Amino acid sequence: MTKKKNTISRRKFIGDSCAALGYTTLFSSLINLKAMAAAAMDNSAIIPYGGDYKALVCLLLSGGNDSFNMLIPKGNTEYNEYATTRSNLAIPKNDILQINPNTSDGRVFGLHPELTDMRKMFESGNLAFLSNVGTLIEPSTKSDIKNNVVKTPLGLFSHSDQVQQWQTGNPGERSNIGWGGKIADLVQSMNSNDAISMNISLRGSNIFQRGDQITPYTIKNSGSVGISGYGGNGFFNELKTEALNSMLEKDYQDIYKNTYKNTVKASNDANLAFQEAVDGVQEFITPLPEENNLAEQLHMVAKTIGARDTLGFSRQIFFVEIGGFDNHDELLINHGSNLKEVNDALNYFNSLLFELNMNDCVTTFSISDFSRTLTSNGNGTDHAWGGNAFMMGGAVNGREIYGNYPTLALGSDLDLRSGVIIPTTAADLYMAELALWFGVAPSDLNTILPNLSNFYDTNSGTPPLGFMNIS
């Protein structure tokens, strides 16, 4: 039977109500809209998987990390090329922290001097690097690009486009569905908790965690966003709590009012349950670094992982972010400060995971808009392309540099212009490796990453890059 044109489905009503509330000052302060949207989702298409607890933590270095000043050549010949190209932005050779990969091509590498703890994690086998990775639609050479015989990512040097493509895994289209969201669509049914999304964000709404069915559950560094003042002490909070309870306990004759009330109640109950669960996790021994927002985000990630059994999670994806990497000026000072915050936060988080005995179950990985030009613009760098990323965790096959670290001499076969390096490893391979470890079937990878077949045969029986211990 054909529906009348003015018929509104229950799901559409809830979705429209949630959207409308975003413009209502009163209710936007009272209700976690993300949780409401998650509660309205239809989970019938989710495919079940089996396995023990695993978590992915996506760390966005927002603005474009100058990653060739993060992982740096230290051997005489390679360092001289680096120093010549980088000129006034080169890190002094004696300040570079040498690392010793298990596998070597004869070149010597090191880390930025602020990455003292990341160096220790690398040497202990708990951290690895992936070199010259970037967004690609298909394998591309300098000649191919200059002759326009290959497709290149949309808005190649645009912040908005590139940070979006790192989150969607689809550089040929502008999409609002992320590869983390697509993974969640597949594995959400592994979790017994269907009131709270498995995708939890410490930095608000993001594309990476948004799927066709799953939306991220947004929390604060202190925990659940919740309803402001609900359950709190004081006259006005008590009044607000009483009024809201009265509204939520009422049974409305209007089906839409009742559906709306049930959605708000489910959201409120989920927020309260989440906060109670994380509050029940014993506080950690490792002290929180001072004035380190990223560490505060990761502290709540650890608390949530600690509450996994109470909350009913066996799979979770987290999103955290640190900004300030768009260093067109004062690169050396600002970049060093940002890397120190990252180093201290990751060292702290690593310690918390060991306290929880969950280091083997959690993999933290970095993404960024793009790398930066090797050449100086005077006192900073501009937008570029291929760069270096890192992966941390007990399941990482650490103490290795994966991919192909390029020569940093200007005019090379990978130098598109002014030290803009063409990636030799597609971001798709990076994402696919993480998805496989998380439990996604090889047959589902091409759905998550539409261009993956240009770089990897999902029937090969071998991992895309080999940096994860996939079992």
C-alpha positions in Angstrom: 0.0 0.0 0.0 1.3 3.4 -1.0 1.7 5.9 1.9 0.1 9.3 1.7 2.6 12.1 0.9 2.0 13.7 4.3 2.7 10.5 6.3 5.7 10.9 8.5 7.6 7.8 9.7 8.4 7.4 13.4 12.1 7.3 12.7 11.9 10.4 10.6 9.9 12.2 13.3 12.5 11.4 15.9 15.3 12.5 13.6 13.6 15.7 12.7 12.8 16.4 16.3 16.4 15.9 17.3 17.5 18.3 14.5 14.9 20.9 15.5 16.0 20.8 19.1 19.4 22.0 18.0 17.8 25.4 17.6 16.0 25.4 20.9 18.1 27.0 23.6 16.3 25.3 26.5 16.4 21.8 25.2 19.8 21.9 23.7 21.1 22.7 27.2 19.1 19.8 28.7 19.5 16.9 26.2 22.4 15.1 24.7 21.3 15.2 21.1 23.9 12.7 20.0 22.6 10.1 22.4 19.0 10.8 21.2 20.0 10.2 17.6 21.8 7.0 18.5 18.7 5.7 20.4 16.6 6.2 17.3 18.8 4.1 15.0 17.7 0.9 13.4 20.2 -1.8 14.2 18.7 -4.6 12.1 21.4 -4.4 9.4 24.3 -4.8 11.8 26.4 -7.9 11.2 27.6 -9.8 14.3 31.3 -10.6 14.9 32.9 -12.5 17.7 36.0 -11.9 19.9 37.3 -10.3 23.0 37.5 -6.6 23.9 39.3 -4.3 21.4 39.4 -0.5 21.1 40.7 1.9 18.5 41.7 5.4 19.6 42.0 7.8 16.7 44.2 10.8 17.5 43.7 13.8 15.1 46.7 16.1 15.0 44.6 18.9 13.7 46.0 21.5 11.2 48.6 19.4 9.4 51.5 17.9 11.3 55.0 18.8 10.1 55.9 15.1 10.4 59.3 15.2 8.7 60.3 17.2 11.8 58.8 14.4 13.9 60.5 11.4 12.3 63.9 12.7 11.0 66.8 11.2 9.1 70.0 11.3 11.3 72.6 9.5 9.1 75.2 11.9 7.7 74.2 11.8 4.0 70.4 11.9 4.7 70.7 14.5 7.4 72.7 16.8 5.1 69.9 16.5 2.5 67.3 17.2 5.2 69.2 20.2 6.6 69.7 21.7 3.2 66.1 21.4 2.3 64.6 22.5 5.6 67.1 25.3 6.1 66.2 27.4 9.1 63.5 24.8 10.2 66.0 21.9 10.5 66.3 20.3 14.0 70.1 20.3 15.0 71.5 16.8 14.4 72.8 16.4 18.0 69.3 17.1 19.3 67.6 14.4 17.4 66.8 11.3 19.5 68.2 8.3 17.6 65.9 5.2 17.3 67.0 1.7 16.4 64.4 -0.2 14.3 64.5 -4.0 14.3 64.6 -3.8 10.5 67.0 -1.3 8.8 67.7 -0.3 5.2 71.0 1.1 6.4 69.7 4.6 7.1 69.7 6.1 10.6 66.6 7.8 11.9 65.6 9.7 15.0 62.8 11.6 16.7 62.1 15.2 17.6 63.8 16.1 20.9 60.5 16.5 22.7 59.5 12.9 22.0 61.6 11.3 24.7 58.8 9.0 26.0 57.7 8.0 22.5 61.3 7.0 21.8 61.2 4.7 24.9 57.9 3.2 23.7 59.4 2.7 20.3 62.5 1.0 21.6 60.4 -1.2 23.9 58.3 -2.4 20.9 55.1 -0.6 21.9 55.1 2.0 19.1 55.9 2.1 15.4 55.9 4.6 12.6 54.4 4.6 9.1 56.3 6.7 6.7 55.1 8.8 3.7 51.4 7.9 4.0 48.7 10.0 2.5 45.4 10.2 0.7 45.4 8.6 -2.7 42.7 7.4 -5.1 45.2 5.3 -7.1 48.9 4.8 -7.3 50.4 8.1 -8.5 53.8 9.2 -9.8 55.1 12.7 -10.4 54.8 12.2 -14.2 51.2 10.8 -13.9 50.1 13.8 -11.8 51.7 16.4 -14.0 50.2 14.8 -17.1 46.8 14.4 -15.5 46.6 10.7 -16.2 45.6 9.8 -12.6 42.9 10.9 -10.3 44.1 12.9 -7.3 42.2 13.6 -4.1 39.6 16.4 -4.1 40.9 19.7 -2.7 44.3 18.2 -2.3 45.8 21.0 -0.1 42.6 22.1 1.6 42.2 21.6 5.3 38.5 20.9 5.1 38.8 18.4 2.3 41.9 16.6 3.5 40.8 16.2 7.1 37.5 15.0 5.8 39.2 12.4 3.6 41.3 11.1 6.4 38.1 10.5 8.3 36.0 9.1 5.5 38.7 7.0 3.7 37.2 8.2 0.4 39.3 10.9 -1.2 37.3 10.9 -4.5 34.1 12.1 -2.9 32.9 14.6 -0.3 31.1 12.4 2.2 29.8 12.8 5.8 30.1 9.0 6.5 33.4 8.0 8.2 35.3 4.7 8.0 35.1 4.4 11.8 31.4 4.8 11.5 31.2 2.1 8.8 33.1 -0.2 11.0 30.8 0.5 13.9 27.8 -0.3 11.6 29.3 -3.8 11.2 30.3 -4.6 14.7 28.0 -2.7 17.0 25.9 -5.8 17.7 28.9 -7.3 19.5 28.1 -5.0 22.4 25.3 -5.8 24.8 24.7 -2.1 25.3 22.4 -0.7 22.6 21.6 2.5 24.5 25.1 4.0 24.0 27.0 4.1 20.8 30.3 2.2 20.6 31.8 5.3 19.0 32.7 7.7 21.7 34.1 11.2 21.0 35.9 13.5 23.3 35.9 16.3 20.8 32.3 16.7 19.7 30.7 15.7 16.5 33.1 14.3 13.8 32.8 12.6 10.5 35.2 9.7 11.3 32.8 8.1 13.7 29.5 8.7 11.9 28.1 5.7 10.0 24.9 5.0 8.2 23.3 3.7 11.4 25.8 4.8 14.1 26.4 8.3 15.4 29.1 9.1 18.0 28.3 9.5 21.6 29.8 12.7 22.7 31.3 13.1 26.2 33.5 15.6 28.1 36.8 15.2 29.7 34.9 14.7 33.0 32.4 12.2 31.6 28.9 12.3 30.3 27.5 15.5 28.9 24.2 14.7 30.5 21.5 17.1 31.4 22.9 20.2 33.0 22.2 20.2 36.8 20.1 17.0 36.7 20.4 15.2 40.0 22.6 17.9 41.4 22.5 19.7 44.7 21.0 23.1 45.2 17.5 24.6 44.9 17.5 25.2 41.1 19.0 21.8 40.3 16.5 20.0 42.5 13.7 22.0 40.9 15.0 21.1 37.4 15.3 17.4 38.3 11.8 17.3 39.7 10.3 19.0 36.6 12.1 16.8 34.2 11.2 13.6 36.1 7.6 14.7 36.0 7.8 15.2 32.3 9.5 11.9 31.7 7.1 9.9 33.9 4.0 11.1 32.1 2.2 9.0 29.5 1.1 11.2 26.6 -1.9 10.4 24.4 -0.2 11.9 21.4 2.1 9.3 19.8 4.7 11.8 18.8 4.9 13.4 22.2 5.2 10.0 23.7 7.9 8.9 21.3 9.8 12.1 22.0 9.5 11.6 25.7 10.7 8.1 25.5 13.7 9.2 23.4 14.6 11.9 25.9 14.2 9.4 28.8 16.4 6.8 27.0 19.1 9.5 26.4 19.0 10.7 30.1 19.1 7.1 31.4 22.1 6.3 29.2 23.9 9.4 30.3 23.3 8.6 34.0 24.4 5.0 33.4 27.5 6.0 31.6 28.5 8.5 34.3 27.9 6.0 37.1 30.0 3.4 35.4 33.0 5.6 34.8 32.7 7.1 38.3 32.9 3.5 39.6 36.3 2.9 38.0 39.1 3.1 40.6 41.3 6.2 40.1 44.7 5.6 38.5 48.0 5.7 40.2 49.8 7.5 37.4 49.5 11.3 37.9 47.8 13.3 35.2 50.2 15.7 33.4 49.4 19.3 34.3 47.8 21.6 31.7 47.5 18.9 29.1 44.1 18.7 27.5 45.0 15.7 25.4 46.0 13.8 28.5 42.6 14.7 30.1 40.8 13.4 27.0 42.8 10.1 27.2 42.2 9.9 30.9 38.4 9.7 30.2 39.1 7.2 27.4 40.9 5.0 29.9 38.1 5.4 32.5 35.6 4.3 29.8 37.7 1.3 28.9 37.9 0.5 32.6 34.1 0.5 32.7 33.7 -1.7 29.7 32.2 -4.7 31.5 29.7 -2.6 33.4 28.7 -0.8 30.2 28.5 -3.9 28.1 31.2 -3.1 25.5 33.5 -5.5 23.7 34.3 -3.2 20.8 34.8 0.6 21.0 36.2 3.4 18.8 37.3 6.6 20.5 38.1 10.0 18.9 40.5 12.5 20.5 42.1 15.6 19.1 44.8 18.2 19.6 44.9 21.3 17.5 47.6 23.9 16.7 49.5 22.1 13.9 48.8 24.6 11.2 52.2 26.3 11.7 52.6 28.8 8.8 54.7 30.8 11.3 56.8 30.1 14.4 57.0 26.4 13.4 59.9 25.3 15.6 58.4 26.8 18.8 54.8 25.8 18.3 55.5 22.4 16.8 57.8 21.5 19.6 55.2 22.5 22.2 52.5 20.5 20.5 54.7 17.4 20.2 55.6 17.6 23.9 51.9 17.6 24.7 51.4 14.6 22.5 54.4 12.8 24.0 53.4 13.4 27.6 49.7 12.5 26.9 50.6 9.2 25.1 53.1 8.2 27.8 50.4 8.9 30.4 47.8 6.9 28.5 50.2 4.1 27.9 50.7 3.9 31.7 47.0 3.8 32.3 46.5 1.0 29.9 49.1 -1.1 31.7 47.4 -0.3 35.0 44.2 -1.6 33.4 46.1 -4.6 32.0 44.6 -3.6 28.6 47.6 -2.5 26.6 47.3 -5.5 24.2 43.6 -4.6 23.5 43.9 -0.9 22.7 45.5 0.6 19.6 46.1 4.3 19.3 46.9 5.8 15.9 47.5 9.2 14.5 46.0 11.0 11.6 46.4 14.6 10.4 45.2 16.8 7.6 48.4 16.4 5.7 52.1 16.9 6.2 53.9 20.3 5.5 56.2 21.5 2.8 59.9 20.6 3.4 60.8 24.1 2.4 60.5 27.1 4.7 58.1 30.0 3.9 60.3 32.2 6.1 59.5 31.0 9.6 57.0 28.2 9.0 55.7 25.7 6.4 52.7 25.4 4.1 50.2 22.7 3.2 51.7 19.5 1.6 50.7 15.9 1.2 52.5 12.7 2.2 53.8 12.4 5.8 54.5 10.2 8.8 52.1 8.7 11.3 52.5 6.5 14.4 50.7 3.6 16.0 50.9 2.7 19.7 49.8 -0.4 21.6 50.6 -4.0 22.6 49.1 -5.4 19.4 51.4 -3.2 17.3 54.4 -4.9 15.8 56.5 -2.1 17.2 60.1 -0.9 16.8 59.7 -0.6 13.1 59.3 2.1 10.4 56.7 0.8 7.9 56.3 2.2 4.4 59.1 4.0 2.5 60.8 7.0 4.0 61.5 9.3 1.0 64.7 11.2 0.3 64.2 14.8 1.4 66.3 16.3 -1.3 64.4 18.8 -3.5 63.8 17.7 -7.1 63.4 14.0 -6.3 60.9 11.8 -8.1 58.5 12.3 -5.2 58.9 16.0 -4.8 55.9 17.5 -6.6 57.0 21.0 -5.8 58.7 22.9 -3.0 59.1 19.8 -0.9 55.5 18.5 -1.3 56.1 14.8 -1.1 53.8 12.4 -3.1 52.7 9.6 -0.8 54.1 6.1 -1.4 51.6 4.4 1.0 47.9 5.0 0.6 46.0 5.9 3.7 43.6 3.1 2.7 46.2 0.5 3.6 46.7 2.1 7.0 43.0 2.1 7.7 42.5 -1.4 6.3 45.2 -2.9 8.6 43.5 -1.3 11.7 40.1 -2.5 10.6 41.3 -6.1 10.2 42.8 -6.1 13.6 39.6 -4.8 15.0 37.7 -7.8 13.6 36.3 -6.6 10.3 36.2 -9.4 7.7 38.4 -9.0 4.6 35.3 -9.2 2.5 33.9 -6.1 4.1 37.0 -3.9 3.6 36.1 -2.7 0.1 32.7 -1.5 1.5 34.5 0.5 4.1 37.2 1.8 1.8 35.9 2.1 -1.8 39.4 2.6 -3.4 41.2 -0.1 -1.5 41.2 -2.5 -4.5 43.6 -0.1 -6.3 46.2 -0.9 -3.6 45.4 -4.2 -2.0 43.8 -7.6 -2.8 41.5 -8.5 0.1 41.8 -12.2 -1.0 45.6 -12.2 -0.7 45.6 -13.7 2.8 48.3 -11.2 3.9 47.9 -8.0 5.9 48.0 -4.7 4.0 51.2 -3.4 5.8 52.0 -5.8 8.6 52.2 -3.4 11.5 49.4 -5.1 13.5 49.4 -8.5 15.2 46.2 -9.7 13.5 45.0 -12.9 15.0 
